[in-house]
Amino acid sequence: MTAFSTLNALPPAQLENLNELGYLSMTPVQAAALPAILAGQDVRVQAKTGSGKTAAFGLGLLQHIDAGRFQTQSLILCPTRELADQVANELRRLARFLPNIKILTLCGGQPFGAQRDSLQHAPHIIVATPGRLLDHLQKKTVSLAALQTLVMDEADRMLDMGFSDAIDEVIRFAPSSRQTLLFSATWPAAIAAISGRVQRDPLTIEIDSVEALPAIEQRFYEVSRGGKIPLLQKLLSQLRPASCVVFCNTKKDCQAVCDTLNDAGQSTLALHGDLEQRDRDRTLVRFANGSARVLVATDVAARGLDIKSLELVINYELAWDPEVHVHRIGRTARAGNSGLAISFCAPEEAQRANILAEMLHLKLNWQNAPSGVNITPLEAEMATLCIEGGKKAKMRAGDVLGALTGDMGLTGTDIGKIDVHPAHVYVAVRQSVARQAWKQLQNGKIKGKSVRVHLLK
């Protein structure tokens, strides 16, 4: 395991940001590619989904951005709008330490006029699908004259979708002196040909092996798509985990599962790419401090999630990639803890299950759905107070703890984790005293100053 701090080119502010995001050590792709990317070298990488490639190219291109120069300096081409949104959201998280960075997505299916208006002030970074970007280039609403870094993400999928000619056209608008980074899960001859045309002496990296499976118990359930929610409810009631992550493959399914569980009284939060950064931060804090028992998440949104005592992972849908499956279930066996991973498999997902068994050399442990289980919702033990202030107001965890246990009379056992962020402090308190603590903080003071406080729901 190689720490990000070994990369001397990353500034302390970025290292602190990575630590807050839970990125403590580099994945194999990041360790192999980042030194060359940071040095400005062309790189071509063959790696599967979930390997950490977005952070690999994201950290590299952010390091080369001049925030004071309002020109487009980096471009990432993606095959789909969903991937473009995911990449853009990840870049915004990685760019939190840089003020005034503008990142814009340009994809089909969105109003051209609104994109044109936003482009009147050139973004530092554009994340785009090739067709829509080419439209803007031809109408001269985008200029790539100052481009320093071009990234082609999931290049094989772009070729499969017929974007080869559009990519060639886009590249004609880019300066030849740029850095070009190419990422692909597979390496057909057409990808090698593109690399030969657009890259200069690239460093070639292949990360093709699936990581070893963590030593945890895995159970598989064959269930129809319509039967997944009832089975999920039964298993949550039977196992009653203190914390559980449910993985879905799409943002739509993620939100739908979360809403259904909440309607049934389960203490549930959703984590996906449509969340604003503030809402994402609050969701992660609330789940980590015990203010919610279940987190329904997509894979990209869950990157950086670091819950040390996660009891249960449920794959509501099987991952498309065995490596992603390994990353998912590995979250429940950290720091030597035991864990349980459950996977649902609808008939239409059977091929994915077979590929998983073959690539991981795994005999799937099929189980029958539990019977005779009374559905009793999981309730959270804690609630979260959000205090405005944080590091910028020089608030410390001890100041908040002192105010709650001193002037306000709460005991230490009533208070859980205290997370100090740049502009807010999040405090976990027992549900039974949450409203009392909220009212007392509203009327009280911290470090002699009145504070604004919210009870998150």
Contacts in CASP RR format, 6 or more apart in sequence:
PFRMAT RR
TARGET T0000
AUTHOR 0000-0000-0000
METHOD contacts of the structure
MODEL  1
MTAFSTLNALPPAQLENLNELGYLSMTPVQAAALPAILAGQDVRVQAKTG
SGKTAAFGLGLLQHIDAGRFQTQSLILCPTRELADQVANELRRLARFLPN
IKILTLCGGQPFGAQRDSLQHAPHIIVATPGRLLDHLQKKTVSLAALQTL
VMDEADRMLDMGFSDAIDEVIRFAPSSRQTLLFSATWPAAIAAISGRVQR
DPLTIEIDSVEALPAIEQRFYEVSRGGKIPLLQKLLSQLRPASCVVFCNT
KKDCQAVCDTLNDAGQSTLALHGDLEQRDRDRTLVRFANGSARVLVATDV
AARGLDIKSLELVINYELAWDPEVHVHRIGRTARAGNSGLAISFCAPEEA
QRANILAEMLHLKLNWQNAPSGVNITPLEAEMATLCIEGGKKAKMRAGDV
LGALTGDMGLTGTDIGKIDVHPAHVYVAVRQSVARQAWKQLQNGKIKGKS
VRVHLLK
1 25 0 8 1.000
1 26 0 8 1.000
2 25 0 8 1.000
2 26 0 8 1.000
2 31 0 8 1.000
3 24 0 8 1.000
3 25 0 8 1.000
3 26 0 8 1.000
4 10 0 8 1.000
4 15 0 8 1.000
4 18 0 8 1.000
4 23 0 8 1.000
4 24 0 8 1.000
4 25 0 8 1.000
4 26 0 8 1.000
5 15 0 8 1.000
7 34 0 8 1.000
7 35 0 8 1.000
7 38 0 8 1.000
9 38 0 8 1.000
9 39 0 8 1.000
9 63 0 8 1.000
10 18 0 8 1.000
10 38 0 8 1.000
10 59 0 8 1.000
10 63 0 8 1.000
11 97 0 8 1.000
13 97 0 8 1.000
14 59 0 8 1.000
14 62 0 8 1.000
14 63 0 8 1.000
14 94 0 8 1.000
14 97 0 8 1.000
16 97 0 8 1.000
17 94 0 8 1.000
17 96 0 8 1.000
17 97 0 8 1.000
18 24 0 8 1.000
18 94 0 8 1.000
21 93 0 8 1.000
21 94 0 8 1.000
21 304 0 8 1.000
22 304 0 8 1.000
22 305 0 8 1.000
22 306 0 8 1.000
23 55 0 8 1.000
23 304 0 8 1.000
24 306 0 8 1.000
26 34 0 8 1.000
27 51 0 8 1.000
27 52 0 8 1.000
27 55 0 8 1.000
27 56 0 8 1.000
28 51 0 8 1.000
28 207 0 8 1.000
29 45 0 8 1.000
29 47 0 8 1.000
29 51 0 8 1.000
29 52 0 8 1.000
29 53 0 8 1.000
29 56 0 8 1.000
29 205 0 8 1.000
29 207 0 8 1.000
30 52 0 8 1.000
30 55 0 8 1.000
30 56 0 8 1.000
30 59 0 8 1.000
32 45 0 8 1.000
32 205 0 8 1.000
32 207 0 8 1.000
33 43 0 8 1.000
33 45 0 8 1.000
33 53 0 8 1.000
33 56 0 8 1.000
33 57 0 8 1.000
33 203 0 8 1.000
33 205 0 8 1.000
34 56 0 8 1.000
34 59 0 8 1.000
34 60 0 8 1.000
36 43 0 8 1.000
36 203 0 8 1.000
37 43 0 8 1.000
37 56 0 8 1.000
37 57 0 8 1.000
37 59 0 8 1.000
37 60 0 8 1.000
37 61 0 8 1.000
37 179 0 8 1.000
37 181 0 8 1.000
38 59 0 8 1.000
38 60 0 8 1.000
38 63 0 8 1.000
40 64 0 8 1.000
40 179 0 8 1.000
41 179 0 8 1.000
41 202 0 8 1.000
41 203 0 8 1.000
42 179 0 8 1.000
42 180 0 8 1.000
42 181 0 8 1.000
42 199 0 8 1.000
42 200 0 8 1.000
42 201 0 8 1.000
42 202 0 8 1.000
42 203 0 8 1.000
43 181 0 8 1.000
43 182 0 8 1.000
43 202 0 8 1.000
43 203 0 8 1.000
43 205 0 8 1.000
44 181 0 8 1.000
44 182 0 8 1.000
44 183 0 8 1.000
44 184 0 8 1.000
44 195 0 8 1.000
44 199 0 8 1.000
44 202 0 8 1.000
44 203 0 8 1.000
44 204 0 8 1.000
44 205 0 8 1.000
45 53 0 8 1.000
45 56 0 8 1.000
45 181 0 8 1.000
45 182 0 8 1.000
45 183 0 8 1.000
45 184 0 8 1.000
45 205 0 8 1.000
45 206 0 8 1.000
45 207 0 8 1.000
46 184 0 8 1.000
46 185 0 8 1.000
46 186 0 8 1.000
46 187 0 8 1.000
46 205 0 8 1.000
46 206 0 8 1.000
46 207 0 8 1.000
46 208 0 8 1.000
47 53 0 8 1.000
47 183 0 8 1.000
47 185 0 8 1.000
47 205 0 8 1.000
47 206 0 8 1.000
47 207 0 8 1.000
47 208 0 8 1.000
48 185 0 8 1.000
48 207 0 8 1.000
48 208 0 8 1.000
48 210 0 8 1.000
48 321 0 8 1.000
48 323 0 8 1.000
48 324 0 8 1.000
49 154 0 8 1.000
49 185 0 8 1.000
49 299 0 8 1.000
49 320 0 8 1.000
49 321 0 8 1.000
49 323 0 8 1.000
49 324 0 8 1.000
50 299 0 8 1.000
50 321 0 8 1.000
50 323 0 8 1.000
50 324 0 8 1.000
50 327 0 8 1.000
51 207 0 8 1.000
51 323 0 8 1.000
52 303 0 8 1.000
53 153 0 8 1.000
53 183 0 8 1.000
54 86 0 8 1.000
54 87 0 8 1.000
54 90 0 8 1.000
54 91 0 8 1.000
54 153 0 8 1.000
54 300 0 8 1.000
55 90 0 8 1.000
55 94 0 8 1.000
55 303 0 8 1.000
57 76 0 8 1.000
57 149 0 8 1.000
57 151 0 8 1.000
57 153 0 8 1.000
57 181 0 8 1.000
57 183 0 8 1.000
58 90 0 8 1.000
58 91 0 8 1.000
58 94 0 8 1.000
58 151 0 8 1.000
59 94 0 8 1.000
60 149 0 8 1.000
61 73 0 8 1.000
61 74 0 8 1.000
61 76 0 8 1.000
61 125 0 8 1.000
61 148 0 8 1.000
61 149 0 8 1.000
61 151 0 8 1.000
62 91 0 8 1.000
62 94 0 8 1.000
62 95 0 8 1.000
62 98 0 8 1.000
62 101 0 8 1.000
64 73 0 8 1.000
64 74 0 8 1.000
64 148 0 8 1.000
64 149 0 8 1.000
64 179 0 8 1.000
65 73 0 8 1.000
65 74 0 8 1.000
65 98 0 8 1.000
65 101 0 8 1.000
65 124 0 8 1.000
65 125 0 8 1.000
66 73 0 8 1.000
67 98 0 8 1.000
67 99 0 8 1.000
67 100 0 8 1.000
67 101 0 8 1.000
67 124 0 8 1.000
68 100 0 8 1.000
69 124 0 8 1.000
69 146 0 8 1.000
70 102 0 8 1.000
70 121 0 8 1.000
70 122 0 8 1.000
70 124 0 8 1.000
71 122 0 8 1.000
71 124 0 8 1.000
71 143 0 8 1.000
71 145 0 8 1.000
71 146 0 8 1.000
72 122 0 8 1.000
72 123 0 8 1.000
72 124 0 8 1.000
72 125 0 8 1.000
72 126 0 8 1.000
72 142 0 8 1.000
72 143 0 8 1.000
72 144 0 8 1.000
72 146 0 8 1.000
72 147 0 8 1.000
73 124 0 8 1.000
73 125 0 8 1.000
73 146 0 8 1.000
73 147 0 8 1.000
73 148 0 8 1.000
73 149 0 8 1.000
74 124 0 8 1.000
74 125 0 8 1.000
74 126 0 8 1.000
74 147 0 8 1.000
74 148 0 8 1.000
74 149 0 8 1.000
74 150 0 8 1.000
74 151 0 8 1.000
75 125 0 8 1.000
75 126 0 8 1.000
75 127 0 8 1.000
75 128 0 8 1.000
75 133 0 8 1.000
75 144 0 8 1.000
75 147 0 8 1.000
75 149 0 8 1.000
75 150 0 8 1.000
75 151 0 8 1.000
75 174 0 8 1.000
76 84 0 8 1.000
76 87 0 8 1.000
76 91 0 8 1.000
76 125 0 8 1.000
76 126 0 8 1.000
76 127 0 8 1.000
76 128 0 8 1.000
76 151 0 8 1.000
76 153 0 8 1.000
77 128 0 8 1.000
77 129 0 8 1.000
77 130 0 8 1.000
77 133 0 8 1.000
77 150 0 8 1.000
77 151 0 8 1.000
77 152 0 8 1.000
77 153 0 8 1.000
77 158 0 8 1.000
77 167 0 8 1.000
77 170 0 8 1.000
78 84 0 8 1.000
78 87 0 8 1.000
78 127 0 8 1.000
78 128 0 8 1.000
78 129 0 8 1.000
78 153 0 8 1.000
78 154 0 8 1.000
78 158 0 8 1.000
79 129 0 8 1.000
79 153 0 8 1.000
79 154 0 8 1.000
79 157 0 8 1.000
79 158 0 8 1.000
79 160 0 8 1.000
79 161 0 8 1.000
79 163 0 8 1.000
80 129 0 8 1.000
80 157 0 8 1.000
80 161 0 8 1.000
81 105 0 8 1.000
81 107 0 8 1.000
81 108 0 8 1.000
81 109 0 8 1.000
81 110 0 8 1.000
81 129 0 8 1.000
82 250 0 8 1.000
82 251 0 8 1.000
83 153 0 8 1.000
83 154 0 8 1.000
84 105 0 8 1.000
84 107 0 8 1.000
84 127 0 8 1.000
84 128 0 8 1.000
84 129 0 8 1.000
85 105 0 8 1.000
85 107 0 8 1.000
85 273 0 8 1.000
85 274 0 8 1.000
86 273 0 8 1.000
86 300 0 8 1.000
87 127 0 8 1.000
87 153 0 8 1.000
88 103 0 8 1.000
88 104 0 8 1.000
88 105 0 8 1.000
88 127 0 8 1.000
89 273 0 8 1.000
89 300 0 8 1.000
89 301 0 8 1.000
90 300 0 8 1.000
90 303 0 8 1.000
91 103 0 8 1.000
91 125 0 8 1.000
91 127 0 8 1.000
92 103 0 8 1.000
92 277 0 8 1.000
93 277 0 8 1.000
93 280 0 8 1.000
95 101 0 8 1.000
95 103 0 8 1.000
96 277 0 8 1.000
101 124 0 8 1.000
101 125 0 8 1.000
102 121 0 8 1.000
102 122 0 8 1.000
102 123 0 8 1.000
102 124 0 8 1.000
102 125 0 8 1.000
103 123 0 8 1.000
103 124 0 8 1.000
103 125 0 8 1.000
103 126 0 8 1.000
103 127 0 8 1.000
104 115 0 8 1.000
104 118 0 8 1.000
104 119 0 8 1.000
104 123 0 8 1.000
104 125 0 8 1.000
104 126 0 8 1.000
104 127 0 8 1.000
105 126 0 8 1.000
105 127 0 8 1.000
105 128 0 8 1.000
106 115 0 8 1.000
106 126 0 8 1.000
106 127 0 8 1.000
106 128 0 8 1.000
106 129 0 8 1.000
106 132 0 8 1.000
106 133 0 8 1.000
106 136 0 8 1.000
106 142 0 8 1.000
107 128 0 8 1.000
107 129 0 8 1.000
107 132 0 8 1.000
108 129 0 8 1.000
108 131 0 8 1.000
108 132 0 8 1.000
109 132 0 8 1.000
110 132 0 8 1.000
112 132 0 8 1.000
112 135 0 8 1.000
115 132 0 8 1.000
115 136 0 8 1.000
115 141 0 8 1.000
116 136 0 8 1.000
116 139 0 8 1.000
116 141 0 8 1.000
119 136 0 8 1.000
119 141 0 8 1.000
119 142 0 8 1.000
122 143 0 8 1.000
126 133 0 8 1.000
126 142 0 8 1.000
129 163 0 8 1.000
130 158 0 8 1.000
130 163 0 8 1.000
130 166 0 8 1.000
130 167 0 8 1.000
130 170 0 8 1.000
131 163 0 8 1.000
131 166 0 8 1.000
133 142 0 8 1.000
133 170 0 8 1.000
134 166 0 8 1.000
134 169 0 8 1.000
134 170 0 8 1.000
136 142 0 8 1.000
137 144 0 8 1.000
137 169 0 8 1.000
137 170 0 8 1.000
137 173 0 8 1.000
144 173 0 8 1.000
144 174 0 8 1.000
144 175 0 8 1.000
145 175 0 8 1.000
147 174 0 8 1.000
147 175 0 8 1.000
147 178 0 8 1.000
148 178 0 8 1.000
148 179 0 8 1.000
149 178 0 8 1.000
149 179 0 8 1.000
149 180 0 8 1.000
149 181 0 8 1.000
150 171 0 8 1.000
150 174 0 8 1.000
150 178 0 8 1.000
150 179 0 8 1.000
150 180 0 8 1.000
150 181 0 8 1.000
150 198 0 8 1.000
151 180 0 8 1.000
151 181 0 8 1.000
151 182 0 8 1.000
151 183 0 8 1.000
152 158 0 8 1.000
152 167 0 8 1.000
152 180 0 8 1.000
152 181 0 8 1.000
152 182 0 8 1.000
152 183 0 8 1.000
152 184 0 8 1.000
152 194 0 8 1.000
153 183 0 8 1.000
154 183 0 8 1.000
154 184 0 8 1.000
154 185 0 8 1.000
155 182 0 8 1.000
155 183 0 8 1.000
155 184 0 8 1.000
155 191 0 8 1.000
155 194 0 8 1.000
156 184 0 8 1.000
156 185 0 8 1.000
156 186 0 8 1.000
156 187 0 8 1.000
156 188 0 8 1.000
156 191 0 8 1.000
157 185 0 8 1.000
158 164 0 8 1.000
158 167 0 8 1.000
159 188 0 8 1.000
159 190 0 8 1.000
159 191 0 8 1.000
159 194 0 8 1.000
164 190 0 8 1.000
164 194 0 8 1.000
167 194 0 8 1.000
168 197 0 8 1.000
171 198 0 8 1.000
180 198 0 8 1.000
180 199 0 8 1.000
180 200 0 8 1.000
180 202 0 8 1.000
182 191 0 8 1.000
182 194 0 8 1.000
182 195 0 8 1.000
182 198 0 8 1.000
182 199 0 8 1.000
182 202 0 8 1.000
184 191 0 8 1.000
185 321 0 8 1.000
187 206 0 8 1.000
195 202 0 8 1.000
210 322 0 8 1.000
210 323 0 8 1.000
210 326 0 8 1.000
210 359 0 8 1.000
210 360 0 8 1.000
211 323 0 8 1.000
211 326 0 8 1.000
211 327 0 8 1.000
213 326 0 8 1.000
213 329 0 8 1.000
213 360 0 8 1.000
213 362 0 8 1.000
214 326 0 8 1.000
214 329 0 8 1.000
214 330 0 8 1.000
214 333 0 8 1.000
215 333 0 8 1.000
216 329 0 8 1.000
216 330 0 8 1.000
216 332 0 8 1.000
216 333 0 8 1.000
216 338 0 8 1.000
216 339 0 8 1.000
216 340 0 8 1.000
216 341 0 8 1.000
217 338 0 8 1.000
217 339 0 8 1.000
217 340 0 8 1.000
217 341 0 8 1.000
217 365 0 8 1.000
218 329 0 8 1.000
218 340 0 8 1.000
218 341 0 8 1.000
218 342 0 8 1.000
218 343 0 8 1.000
218 362 0 8 1.000
218 364 0 8 1.000
218 365 0 8 1.000
219 340 0 8 1.000
219 341 0 8 1.000
219 342 0 8 1.000
219 343 0 8 1.000
219 365 0 8 1.000
219 367 0 8 1.000
220 342 0 8 1.000
220 343 0 8 1.000
220 345 0 8 1.000
220 353 0 8 1.000
220 364 0 8 1.000
220 365 0 8 1.000
220 366 0 8 1.000
220 367 0 8 1.000
221 231 0 8 1.000
221 342 0 8 1.000
221 343 0 8 1.000
221 344 0 8 1.000
221 345 0 8 1.000
221 366 0 8 1.000
221 367 0 8 1.000
221 368 0 8 1.000
221 369 0 8 1.000
222 345 0 8 1.000
222 346 0 8 1.000
222 347 0 8 1.000
222 366 0 8 1.000
223 231 0 8 1.000
223 344 0 8 1.000
223 345 0 8 1.000
223 346 0 8 1.000
223 369 0 8 1.000
224 346 0 8 1.000
224 347 0 8 1.000
225 346 0 8 1.000
225 348 0 8 1.000
228 316 0 8 1.000
228 344 0 8 1.000
228 346 0 8 1.000
229 257 0 8 1.000
229 260 0 8 1.000
231 344 0 8 1.000
231 369 0 8 1.000
232 246 0 8 1.000
232 257 0 8 1.000
232 261 0 8 1.000
232 314 0 8 1.000
232 316 0 8 1.000
232 344 0 8 1.000
233 261 0 8 1.000
233 264 0 8 1.000
233 266 0 8 1.000
233 375 0 8 1.000
234 369 0 8 1.000
234 370 0 8 1.000
234 373 0 8 1.000
234 375 0 8 1.000
235 314 0 8 1.000
235 342 0 8 1.000
235 370 0 8 1.000
236 244 0 8 1.000
236 266 0 8 1.000
236 294 0 8 1.000
236 378 0 8 1.000
237 373 0 8 1.000
237 374 0 8 1.000
237 375 0 8 1.000
237 376 0 8 1.000
237 377 0 8 1.000
237 378 0 8 1.000
238 370 0 8 1.000
238 373 0 8 1.000
239 311 0 8 1.000
239 312 0 8 1.000
239 340 0 8 1.000
240 378 0 8 1.000
241 293 0 8 1.000
241 311 0 8 1.000
241 312 0 8 1.000
241 378 0 8 1.000
242 290 0 8 1.000
242 293 0 8 1.000
242 309 0 8 1.000
242 311 0 8 1.000
243 287 0 8 1.000
243 290 0 8 1.000
243 293 0 8 1.000
243 294 0 8 1.000
243 295 0 8 1.000
243 307 0 8 1.000
243 309 0 8 1.000
243 310 0 8 1.000
243 311 0 8 1.000
243 312 0 8 1.000
244 293 0 8 1.000
244 294 0 8 1.000
244 295 0 8 1.000
244 310 0 8 1.000
244 311 0 8 1.000
244 312 0 8 1.000
244 313 0 8 1.000
244 314 0 8 1.000
245 294 0 8 1.000
245 295 0 8 1.000
245 296 0 8 1.000
245 297 0 8 1.000
245 302 0 8 1.000
245 305 0 8 1.000
245 307 0 8 1.000
245 310 0 8 1.000
245 312 0 8 1.000
245 313 0 8 1.000
245 314 0 8 1.000
245 328 0 8 1.000
245 331 0 8 1.000
245 332 0 8 1.000
246 257 0 8 1.000
246 294 0 8 1.000
246 295 0 8 1.000
246 296 0 8 1.000
246 297 0 8 1.000
246 313 0 8 1.000
246 314 0 8 1.000
246 316 0 8 1.000
247 297 0 8 1.000
247 298 0 8 1.000
247 299 0 8 1.000
247 302 0 8 1.000
247 313 0 8 1.000
247 314 0 8 1.000
247 315 0 8 1.000
247 316 0 8 1.000
247 317 0 8 1.000
247 319 0 8 1.000
247 328 0 8 1.000
248 254 0 8 1.000
248 257 0 8 1.000
248 296 0 8 1.000
248 297 0 8 1.000
248 298 0 8 1.000
248 316 0 8 1.000
248 317 0 8 1.000
249 298 0 8 1.000
249 299 0 8 1.000
249 317 0 8 1.000
249 319 0 8 1.000
249 320 0 8 1.000
250 298 0 8 1.000
251 272 0 8 1.000
251 273 0 8 1.000
251 274 0 8 1.000
251 298 0 8 1.000
253 316 0 8 1.000
253 317 0 8 1.000
254 270 0 8 1.000
254 271 0 8 1.000
254 272 0 8 1.000
254 296 0 8 1.000
254 297 0 8 1.000
254 298 0 8 1.000
254 301 0 8 1.000
255 270 0 8 1.000
255 272 0 8 1.000
255 274 0 8 1.000
255 296 0 8 1.000
257 270 0 8 1.000
257 296 0 8 1.000
257 316 0 8 1.000
258 268 0 8 1.000
258 269 0 8 1.000
258 270 0 8 1.000
258 296 0 8 1.000
259 270 0 8 1.000
261 268 0 8 1.000
261 294 0 8 1.000
261 296 0 8 1.000
262 268 0 8 1.000
264 375 0 8 1.000
264 377 0 8 1.000
265 377 0 8 1.000
266 293 0 8 1.000
266 294 0 8 1.000
266 377 0 8 1.000
266 378 0 8 1.000
267 291 0 8 1.000
267 292 0 8 1.000
267 293 0 8 1.000
267 294 0 8 1.000
267 377 0 8 1.000
267 378 0 8 1.000
267 379 0 8 1.000
267 380 0 8 1.000
268 292 0 8 1.000
268 293 0 8 1.000
268 294 0 8 1.000
268 295 0 8 1.000
268 296 0 8 1.000
269 283 0 8 1.000
269 286 0 8 1.000
269 287 0 8 1.000
269 292 0 8 1.000
269 294 0 8 1.000
269 295 0 8 1.000
269 296 0 8 1.000
270 283 0 8 1.000
270 295 0 8 1.000
270 296 0 8 1.000
270 297 0 8 1.000
271 280 0 8 1.000
271 283 0 8 1.000
271 284 0 8 1.000
271 287 0 8 1.000
271 295 0 8 1.000
271 296 0 8 1.000
271 297 0 8 1.000
271 298 0 8 1.000
271 301 0 8 1.000
271 302 0 8 1.000
271 305 0 8 1.000
272 297 0 8 1.000
272 298 0 8 1.000
272 301 0 8 1.000
273 280 0 8 1.000
273 298 0 8 1.000
273 300 0 8 1.000
273 301 0 8 1.000
275 283 0 8 1.000
275 301 0 8 1.000
280 301 0 8 1.000
281 421 0 8 1.000
282 384 0 8 1.000
282 386 0 8 1.000
282 426 0 8 1.000
282 456 0 8 1.000
283 295 0 8 1.000
284 305 0 8 1.000
285 384 0 8 1.000
285 419 0 8 1.000
285 426 0 8 1.000
286 292 0 8 1.000
286 384 0 8 1.000
286 426 0 8 1.000
286 456 0 8 1.000
287 295 0 8 1.000
287 307 0 8 1.000
288 306 0 8 1.000
288 307 0 8 1.000
288 417 0 8 1.000
288 419 0 8 1.000
289 382 0 8 1.000
289 384 0 8 1.000
289 416 0 8 1.000
289 417 0 8 1.000
289 419 0 8 1.000
289 426 0 8 1.000
289 428 0 8 1.000
290 380 0 8 1.000
290 381 0 8 1.000
290 382 0 8 1.000
290 428 0 8 1.000
291 380 0 8 1.000
291 382 0 8 1.000
291 383 0 8 1.000
291 384 0 8 1.000
291 428 0 8 1.000
291 456 0 8 1.000
292 380 0 8 1.000
293 378 0 8 1.000
293 379 0 8 1.000
293 380 0 8 1.000
294 378 0 8 1.000
295 302 0 8 1.000
295 305 0 8 1.000
296 316 0 8 1.000
297 305 0 8 1.000
299 319 0 8 1.000
299 324 0 8 1.000
299 327 0 8 1.000
299 328 0 8 1.000
302 331 0 8 1.000
305 331 0 8 1.000
307 331 0 8 1.000
308 334 0 8 1.000
308 335 0 8 1.000
308 337 0 8 1.000
309 337 0 8 1.000
310 331 0 8 1.000
310 332 0 8 1.000
310 334 0 8 1.000
310 339 0 8 1.000
311 332 0 8 1.000
311 339 0 8 1.000
311 340 0 8 1.000
312 332 0 8 1.000
312 339 0 8 1.000
312 340 0 8 1.000
312 341 0 8 1.000
312 342 0 8 1.000
313 328 0 8 1.000
313 329 0 8 1.000
313 330 0 8 1.000
313 331 0 8 1.000
313 332 0 8 1.000
313 340 0 8 1.000
313 341 0 8 1.000
313 342 0 8 1.000
314 341 0 8 1.000
314 342 0 8 1.000
314 343 0 8 1.000
314 344 0 8 1.000
315 325 0 8 1.000
315 328 0 8 1.000
315 329 0 8 1.000
315 341 0 8 1.000
315 342 0 8 1.000
315 343 0 8 1.000
315 344 0 8 1.000
316 344 0 8 1.000
317 344 0 8 1.000
317 346 0 8 1.000
317 349 0 8 1.000
318 325 0 8 1.000
318 343 0 8 1.000
318 344 0 8 1.000
318 345 0 8 1.000
318 349 0 8 1.000
318 352 0 8 1.000
318 353 0 8 1.000
318 356 0 8 1.000
319 325 0 8 1.000
319 328 0 8 1.000
319 352 0 8 1.000
320 352 0 8 1.000
322 355 0 8 1.000
322 356 0 8 1.000
322 359 0 8 1.000
322 360 0 8 1.000
325 343 0 8 1.000
325 356 0 8 1.000
325 360 0 8 1.000
326 360 0 8 1.000
328 341 0 8 1.000
329 341 0 8 1.000
330 341 0 8 1.000
332 339 0 8 1.000
332 340 0 8 1.000
332 341 0 8 1.000
333 339 0 8 1.000
343 353 0 8 1.000
345 352 0 8 1.000
345 353 0 8 1.000
353 364 0 8 1.000
356 362 0 8 1.000
356 364 0 8 1.000
357 363 0 8 1.000
357 364 0 8 1.000
379 431 0 8 1.000
380 431 0 8 1.000
381 430 0 8 1.000
381 431 0 8 1.000
382 416 0 8 1.000
382 428 0 8 1.000
382 429 0 8 1.000
382 430 0 8 1.000
382 431 0 8 1.000
383 428 0 8 1.000
383 429 0 8 1.000
383 430 0 8 1.000
383 431 0 8 1.000
383 434 0 8 1.000
383 455 0 8 1.000
383 456 0 8 1.000
384 426 0 8 1.000
384 427 0 8 1.000
384 428 0 8 1.000
384 429 0 8 1.000
384 455 0 8 1.000
384 456 0 8 1.000
385 426 0 8 1.000
385 427 0 8 1.000
385 429 0 8 1.000
385 434 0 8 1.000
385 437 0 8 1.000
385 438 0 8 1.000
385 441 0 8 1.000
385 453 0 8 1.000
385 454 0 8 1.000
385 455 0 8 1.000
385 456 0 8 1.000
386 424 0 8 1.000
386 425 0 8 1.000
386 426 0 8 1.000
386 453 0 8 1.000
386 454 0 8 1.000
386 455 0 8 1.000
386 456 0 8 1.000
387 395 0 8 1.000
387 400 0 8 1.000
387 424 0 8 1.000
387 425 0 8 1.000
387 426 0 8 1.000
387 427 0 8 1.000
387 441 0 8 1.000
387 446 0 8 1.000
387 451 0 8 1.000
387 452 0 8 1.000
387 453 0 8 1.000
388 423 0 8 1.000
388 424 0 8 1.000
388 451 0 8 1.000
388 452 0 8 1.000
388 453 0 8 1.000
389 395 0 8 1.000
389 423 0 8 1.000
389 424 0 8 1.000
389 425 0 8 1.000
389 451 0 8 1.000
390 420 0 8 1.000
390 421 0 8 1.000
390 422 0 8 1.000
390 423 0 8 1.000
390 424 0 8 1.000
390 425 0 8 1.000
391 420 0 8 1.000
391 421 0 8 1.000
391 422 0 8 1.000
391 423 0 8 1.000
392 422 0 8 1.000
392 423 0 8 1.000
394 447 0 8 1.000
395 420 0 8 1.000
395 425 0 8 1.000
395 446 0 8 1.000
395 447 0 8 1.000
396 420 0 8 1.000
397 418 0 8 1.000
397 420 0 8 1.000
397 425 0 8 1.000
398 418 0 8 1.000
399 446 0 8 1.000
399 447 0 8 1.000
400 418 0 8 1.000
400 425 0 8 1.000
400 427 0 8 1.000
400 446 0 8 1.000
401 412 0 8 1.000
401 415 0 8 1.000
401 418 0 8 1.000
403 441 0 8 1.000
403 444 0 8 1.000
403 445 0 8 1.000
403 446 0 8 1.000
404 410 0 8 1.000
404 414 0 8 1.000
404 415 0 8 1.000
404 427 0 8 1.000
404 429 0 8 1.000
404 437 0 8 1.000
404 440 0 8 1.000
404 441 0 8 1.000
405 411 0 8 1.000
405 412 0 8 1.000
405 415 0 8 1.000
407 440 0 8 1.000
407 444 0 8 1.000
407 445 0 8 1.000
408 437 0 8 1.000
408 440 0 8 1.000
408 441 0 8 1.000
408 444 0 8 1.000
410 429 0 8 1.000
410 433 0 8 1.000
410 436 0 8 1.000
410 437 0 8 1.000
413 430 0 8 1.000
414 429 0 8 1.000
414 430 0 8 1.000
414 433 0 8 1.000
414 437 0 8 1.000
415 427 0 8 1.000
415 428 0 8 1.000
415 429 0 8 1.000
415 430 0 8 1.000
416 427 0 8 1.000
416 428 0 8 1.000
416 429 0 8 1.000
417 426 0 8 1.000
417 427 0 8 1.000
417 428 0 8 1.000
418 425 0 8 1.000
418 426 0 8 1.000
418 427 0 8 1.000
418 428 0 8 1.000
419 425 0 8 1.000
419 426 0 8 1.000
419 427 0 8 1.000
426 456 0 8 1.000
427 437 0 8 1.000
429 437 0 8 1.000
434 455 0 8 1.000
435 455 0 8 1.000
438 453 0 8 1.000
438 454 0 8 1.000
438 455 0 8 1.000
441 451 0 8 1.000
441 453 0 8 1.000
442 452 0 8 1.000
442 453 0 8 1.000
444 450 0 8 1.000
444 451 0 8 1.000
445 451 0 8 1.000
END
